[in-house]
Amino acid sequence: MKPQEHIKTDTDKIHNRRVRSVAGTMAIEGFTLSESSRRNLDRYFGGQASFQQIMTELKSKYQRP
């Protein structure tokens, strides 16, 4: 039996378009999109985390004691 393929939904297409748009804008400015940034965008666009949650996590990660 063949494994089932994931069928791309319109939501998946919109999500990927948004991530590509952010990556493209960053590239124009000379920046690259890191894997961790990509994961955060995936979480945000997928509705798994709010902007505020991601910002709080980043502040706690990089805040100096």
C-alpha positions as CSV (number, residue, x, y, z in Angstrom):
1,M,0.0,0.0,0.0
2,K,1.3,3.5,-0.9
3,P,1.7,6.0,1.8
4,Q,-0.8,8.8,1.6
5,E,0.5,12.1,0.1
6,H,-0.2,15.3,1.9
7,I,-2.6,17.3,-0.3
8,K,-1.7,20.9,-0.3
9,T,-4.7,23.0,0.8
10,D,-5.2,26.6,0.1
11,T,-4.2,27.4,3.7
12,D,-0.8,25.6,3.0
13,K,-0.3,27.6,-0.1
14,I,-1.1,30.9,1.6
15,H,1.2,30.0,4.5
16,N,4.1,29.2,2.1
17,R,3.4,32.3,0.1
18,R,3.6,34.4,3.3
19,V,6.9,32.8,4.4
20,R,8.4,33.3,0.9
21,S,7.3,36.9,1.0
22,V,9.0,37.5,4.3
23,A,12.2,35.7,3.1
24,G,12.2,37.7,-0.1
25,T,11.8,41.0,1.7
26,M,14.7,40.0,4.0
27,A,16.8,39.0,1.0
28,I,16.3,42.4,-0.6
29,E,17.7,44.0,2.5
30,G,20.6,41.6,2.5
31,F,19.5,39.3,5.3
32,T,18.8,35.6,5.3
33,L,16.0,33.7,7.1
34,S,17.4,31.4,9.7
35,E,15.8,28.0,10.6
36,S,14.7,29.3,14.0
37,S,13.1,32.3,12.3
38,R,11.4,30.0,9.8
39,R,10.0,27.9,12.7
40,N,8.7,31.0,14.4
41,L,7.0,32.2,11.2
42,D,5.5,28.7,10.8
43,R,4.2,28.8,14.3
44,Y,2.8,32.3,13.9
45,F,1.2,31.8,10.5
46,G,-0.1,28.4,11.6
47,G,-1.9,30.0,14.5
48,Q,0.2,28.0,17.1
49,A,1.7,31.1,18.7
50,S,0.9,34.7,18.8
51,F,3.3,37.5,18.0
52,Q,3.4,38.4,21.7
53,Q,4.3,34.8,22.7
54,I,7.1,34.7,20.2
55,M,8.5,38.1,21.3
56,T,8.4,37.0,24.9
57,E,10.3,33.8,24.1
58,L,12.9,35.7,22.1
59,K,13.4,38.4,24.8
60,S,13.9,35.7,27.5
61,K,16.3,33.9,25.2
62,Y,18.5,36.9,24.4
63,Q,18.0,39.1,27.4
64,R,21.2,39.8,29.4
65,P,21.2,39.1,33.1
